[in-house]
Amino acid sequence: MLHIRTYKALLTLVALAGTGVSRAQTTDRIANAAIVAQNCVEGATILPLLGGPDDAPIIPVRVEGHDAAMYVSPLFGHLFVRNAGAIWFIQGPSHPMIAQDQTDAPTETTRVDTLEIGPIVLHDLVAERYDDGPLRLLAGKPLVGIIGRPILQHFRLMLMLDVPHEKLGLLAWQDGPQCAAGPEGLFTRKPEIIDLDQEDRITAFIDNHPVHIRLDPDLVRSALPRETVTETLASAADLEKDQPVVTKFGTLQRGVRHRFNDLRLGTRDFGPTEFLVLENLFDGALGASFFRHEVALIDFHHGKFLFAPSTSQVSQPDLGLHFDASHEGIATVHDTPREGMNGRP
């Protein structure tokens, strides 16, 4: 199912060690990464990211034999598609999906005959068809939907997101005694490793308080539910001093931009960090403001999230491309946390 270029391809994807790491350490880790990839990666494909550093991850695909593009986000619990010219999906039973703000978003269940992701060819996939207004094009390719975590989980694929180098990788891992240490060895800079819980969330520490956080690179800015914040992190009076924002999910929701004193993920301390604090969210989420400076790997099968810092080499401008658009204050932005369509029935 997977085209294999093994470790040579993978080494173009993982972050090369930089600041604070000696040349000797870098050389050693590159050599080790080559061995790990050769012994433990059954297959891998690497795709270019088509947008800018704050755009959602978008990759080229072929759908029903036609060139297209799709968003990718591990937040979503479904494959979503839309009609686009010659790419057309049959109508199926309609039903509401619950959006992140707990409003209904209507979709229709349909099937995708063929989805090609690089050399990976998938057939007869269940999907949700949605109507999302005007069709967007990127590099001449219609944006026809979003790939969520079920495809990754079903085929036991690891997702490596390398926004700093404009790449996305899908890896098939080989379990066995020599690979028991997991994919940490693929990184040429030692990564942080955090467990995923049963709902594929990580635990972050914000101002020393544990908070469940989802992974959603489709968001421009990380976000937290207001209820979570006012329980332990900041008072309502504190939030009243912040810049107000309005975001759109199923409906318009009010919130603020709040800077917390400290964000810690695993043993890494990120210092003062800004989050959107929004009403009616199910969970918090890490957005593109985090992923643009990290090489990240999500291993759903083993329940691990790995990430290491990297210097951005992105040359493309931001195009304002996200699965959902929203508004913050007067200016149009794309802060769109959702669980909705993320898989809550």
KAQUICOR-V185421 format. One record per backbone hydrogen bond with DSSP energy under -0.5 kcal/mol. NH is the residue of the N-H (numbers start at 1). CO is the residue of the C=O. E is the energy in kcal/mol with one decimal. If there is no record, write none. Layout:
nh = <NH	NH>
co = <CO	CO>
e = <E	E>
This chain:
nh = <5	8	9	9	10	11	12	12	13	14	21	26	27	28	29	30	31	32	33	34	35	36	37	38	39	40	41	42	42	43	44	45	47	49	50	50	53	55	56	59	61	62	63	64	66	68	69	70	71	72	73	76	77	80	80	81	82	84	87	88	95	97	98	99	99	102	105	107	108	109	110	112	113	115	116	117	117	118	120	121	122	122	124	125	127	128	129	129	130	132	138	141	143	144	144	146	147	148	149	151	152	153	154	155	156	157	158	159	160	160	161	161	162	162	163	163	165	166	167	168	169	170	171	172	173	173	174	175	179	180	182	184	185	186	187	188	192	194	196	197	200	202	204	204	205	206	206	207	207	209	211	213	214	216	216	219	220	223	224	226	229	230	231	232	233	234	239	240	241	241	242	243	245	247	249	249	253	255	256	257	258	258	260	260	263	264	265	266	268	270	270	271	273	275	276	277	278	278	279	281	284	285	286	288	289	290	291	292	293	294	295	296	296	297	298	299	299	300	303	304	305	306	307	308	310	313	322	326	328	329	331	333	336	340	342	343	344	345>
co = <3	5	5	6	6	7	8	9	10	10	18	22	23	24	25	26	27	28	29	30	31	32	33	34	35	36	37	40	172	172	3	170	168	166	48	58	316	52	321	70	68	116	66	114	63	61	142	59	145	57	147	73	341	78	146	128	144	87	84	86	107	105	344	97	103	99	97	95	129	93	127	125	111	122	62	115	120	116	117	119	115	120	113	112	110	79	108	127	81	130	141	138	136	69	142	80	71	146	76	148	148	149	150	151	153	152	171	298	158	169	159	296	160	167	161	294	162	163	162	47	160	45	158	43	156	171	40	173	176	177	179	181	182	183	184	15	307	305	303	201	197	213	202	211	264	204	209	205	262	206	204	202	284	214	286	216	334	285	276	278	225	226	227	228	229	229	235	236	237	238	239	257	255	253	247	251	247	245	277	243	256	275	258	273	271	205	268	264	265	263	268	263	260	258	222	256	224	276	254	278	212	223	214	219	220	287	287	288	290	291	308	161	294	306	159	297	304	298	299	299	194	297	192	295	293	164	320	333	331	327	328	326	334	341	339	340	339	343>
e = <-0.6	-0.7	-1.2	-0.6	-2.1	-2.7	-0.6	-0.9	-1.6	-2.1	-2.0	-2.3	-2.6	-2.3	-2.4	-2.4	-2.2	-2.4	-2.8	-2.0	-1.6	-2.7	-2.6	-2.1	-2.2	-2.7	-1.7	-0.8	-2.1	-1.2	-1.2	-1.9	-3.2	-2.0	-0.5	-2.4	-0.5	-1.0	-2.8	-2.4	-2.5	-1.9	-2.7	-2.6	-1.9	-2.6	-2.4	-2.1	-2.6	-2.0	-2.1	-1.0	-0.6	-0.6	-2.2	-2.4	-1.6	-3.2	-2.3	-0.9	-2.6	-2.7	-1.0	-0.7	-3.4	-2.5	-3.0	-2.4	-2.1	-2.6	-2.9	-2.8	-0.6	-2.6	-3.1	-0.6	-2.7	-0.6	-2.1	-0.5	-2.9	-0.5	-1.7	-2.6	-2.4	-2.7	-3.9	-0.5	-2.2	-0.6	-2.6	-2.0	-2.7	-2.3	-0.8	-1.7	-2.9	-0.6	-2.5	-0.6	-0.7	-2.9	-3.1	-2.0	-1.0	-2.9	-3.0	-2.2	-0.6	-2.8	-0.6	-2.8	-0.6	-2.5	-0.5	-0.6	-0.9	-1.6	-2.3	-2.6	-3.1	-2.3	-2.2	-2.8	-0.6	-0.6	-3.5	-0.7	-1.7	-1.1	-1.9	-0.5	-0.8	-2.1	-1.6	-0.7	-3.0	-2.6	-2.3	-2.5	-2.3	-2.9	-0.6	-2.9	-2.6	-0.6	-2.6	-0.6	-2.1	-1.6	-2.9	-2.8	-2.4	-0.6	-2.4	-2.0	-1.4	-2.1	-2.9	-2.8	-1.9	-2.8	-1.2	-1.1	-2.3	-2.4	-2.0	-1.6	-0.6	-1.2	-1.5	-0.7	-3.0	-3.1	-0.5	-2.2	-3.6	-2.3	-2.0	-1.9	-0.6	-2.8	-0.6	-2.8	-0.8	-2.6	-2.2	-0.5	-2.1	-3.4	-0.6	-0.5	-1.6	-2.7	-2.7	-3.1	-2.4	-0.6	-1.4	-0.6	-1.1	-2.4	-2.9	-4.7	-1.1	-1.9	-1.6	-2.4	-1.3	-1.3	-2.9	-2.6	-0.6	-3.1	-2.9	-0.6	-2.9	-0.8	-0.9	-2.3	-2.6	-2.9	-1.9	-1.9	-2.1	-3.1	-0.6	-1.4	-1.7	-0.5	-0.6	-1.0	-1.0	-0.5	-0.7	-2.4	-0.9	-0.6>
